[in-house]
Amino acid sequence: MELSALSAARRDPNLVVLEGFHAIKHALRFGGHMLAAWTAQPDELEALRSRLAPDIQLPVQVVAADELTTAAPRCQVVGVARRPAQPDTHAVLAGPGHVVFLENPRHLGNLGAVVRVAAAAGAAGVFSSGTVDPWHPDVLRGSAGLHFALPVHHVDHIVTGSRELIAVDPEGDPLSPAAIPEAAVLAFGTERDGLSDRVLAAADRRVALPMAPGVSSLNLATSVAATLYALRFGGG
Ligand SMILES: C[S@@+](CC[C@H](N)C(=O)[O-])C[C@H]1O[C@@H](n2cnc3c(N)ncnc32)[C@H](O)[C@@H]1O
C-alpha cells in the first residue's frame, strides 16, 4: 500500500487510520491487522519503539517529510489497519463487565479518552449513539489505539439486554459502588445537555459523583473514569 492511499482509507469503513506511535503500538499489541505504516523519521521511531514497546515489531515504509506532513499533519508515524470484526452488541451485553453507553457525545477527544479509560479499567465495551463515528481517526488518536482492546460500537439507541441501566448524572443519588451490579450498562450524557429524558426515564437508578459546592459537572471522560474506577477498584 502507498501513502497516497491514505485519504481513501479514511473513508473506507473496513479500514482504520492510526495516527501516532501509541495508536499503532496498541493496535499491534491487541492483535490488530496492520496493512501499512509510514514515517519520515525511522531512527527516532525505532528509538521510541525500543524504549516504550520492545514487545512489538513495527514495520514501516520511509517517506519524505513533506509527503507525510501532507497526508497526516503533526504525525511522526501514520498507519492503516483492518477494522477488526467485533462481537455484536448482544454478545457484549451477555458477557461480564460494565458496558459504557455514551449518549450522543460531540467531542472526538472525549470519546477517545473514554475508550482509553474503559480499556484500562477492564470495561466490557463502549457503545455510543449520535452522529460521531466512534472509529473516527481523531477518536482513535484520543484512545491511543485502545479500540483494539475492547468492543467499540455505534448504536442507534441505547441497548441493555437484561442488564440494569444506571444513569450517571449530576442530579442522581451519591454513587455507592456496592449497590451497583457487577455487569450493568452505565449511561453518560452529551457534553452540553447531559442525558436525555428518555434515558433518564428508562434508567433503573440514577447516580452522581460527589462534587464540591458550586461545581456543576465533571468533563464527560473524567466522569466515566471516576465511575469505572470507583466500581472496579473503589470497594464499599
Ligand atoms: C459535561 S457533563 C453534562 C453536563 C450537563 N449540563 C448536565 O447537567 O448533565 C457530561 C456527562 O458527564 C456525566 N457527569 C458529569 N459530572 C457528573 C457528576 N458529578 N455525577 C455524575 N455524572 C456526571 C454525566 O453523564 C453527564 O451527562
The ligand as an SDF file (V2000), in Angstrom:
LIG
                    3D

 27 29  0  0  0  0  0  0  0  0999 V2000
  -20.3540   17.6370   30.9510 C   0  0  0  0  0  0  0  0  0  0  0  0
  -21.4990   16.5800   31.6330 S   0  0  0  0  0  0  0  0  0  0  0  0
  -23.0490   17.2760   31.1330 C   0  0  0  0  0  0  0  0  0  0  0  0
  -23.4460   18.4520   31.9270 C   0  0  0  0  0  0  0  0  0  0  0  0
  -24.9140   18.7340   31.8220 C   0  0  0  0  0  0  0  0  0  0  0  0
  -25.1320   20.1510   31.9300 N   0  0  0  0  0  0  0  0  0  0  0  0
  -25.6610   18.0040   32.9040 C   0  0  0  0  0  0  0  0  0  0  0  0
  -26.1640   18.6440   33.8130 O   0  0  0  0  0  0  0  0  0  0  0  0
  -25.7330   16.7680   32.8800 O   0  0  0  0  0  0  0  0  0  0  0  0
  -21.4930   15.1480   30.6110 C   0  0  0  0  0  0  0  0  0  0  0  0
  -21.8950   13.9040   31.3580 C   0  0  0  0  0  0  0  0  0  0  0  0
  -20.8940   13.5810   32.3140 O   0  0  0  0  0  0  0  0  0  0  0  0
  -21.5020   12.8960   33.4080 C   0  0  0  0  0  0  0  0  0  0  0  0
  -21.2480   13.6710   34.6390 N   0  0  0  0  0  0  0  0  0  0  0  0
  -20.5400   14.8100   34.7480 C   0  0  0  0  0  0  0  0  0  0  0  0
  -20.4440   15.1780   36.0340 N   0  0  0  0  0  0  0  0  0  0  0  0
  -21.0810   14.2400   36.7510 C   0  0  0  0  0  0  0  0  0  0  0  0
  -21.3390   14.0440   38.1390 C   0  0  0  0  0  0  0  0  0  0  0  0
  -20.8790   14.8720   39.0650 N   0  0  0  0  0  0  0  0  0  0  0  0
  -22.0450   12.9650   38.5260 N   0  0  0  0  0  0  0  0  0  0  0  0
  -22.4890   12.0830   37.6170 C   0  0  0  0  0  0  0  0  0  0  0  0
  -22.2960   12.2170   36.2870 N   0  0  0  0  0  0  0  0  0  0  0  0
  -21.6000   13.2740   35.8600 C   0  0  0  0  0  0  0  0  0  0  0  0
  -22.9820   12.7970   33.1060 C   0  0  0  0  0  0  0  0  0  0  0  0
  -23.2550   11.5640   32.4950 O   0  0  0  0  0  0  0  0  0  0  0  0
  -23.1830   13.9440   32.1360 C   0  0  0  0  0  0  0  0  0  0  0  0
  -24.3190   13.7370   31.3340 O   0  0  0  0  0  0  0  0  0  0  0  0
  1  2  1  0
  2  3  1  0
  2 10  1  0
  3  4  1  0
  4  5  1  0
  5  6  1  0
  5  7  1  0
  7  8  2  0
  7  9  1  0
 10 11  1  0
 11 12  1  0
 11 26  1  0
 12 13  1  0
 13 14  1  0
 13 24  1  0
 14 15  1  0
 14 23  1  0
 15 16  2  0
 16 17  1  0
 17 18  1  0
 17 23  2  0
 18 19  1  0
 18 20  2  0
 20 21  1  0
 21 22  2  0
 22 23  1  0
 24 25  1  0
 24 26  1  0
 26 27  1  0
M  CHG  2   2   1   9  -1
M  END
$$$$
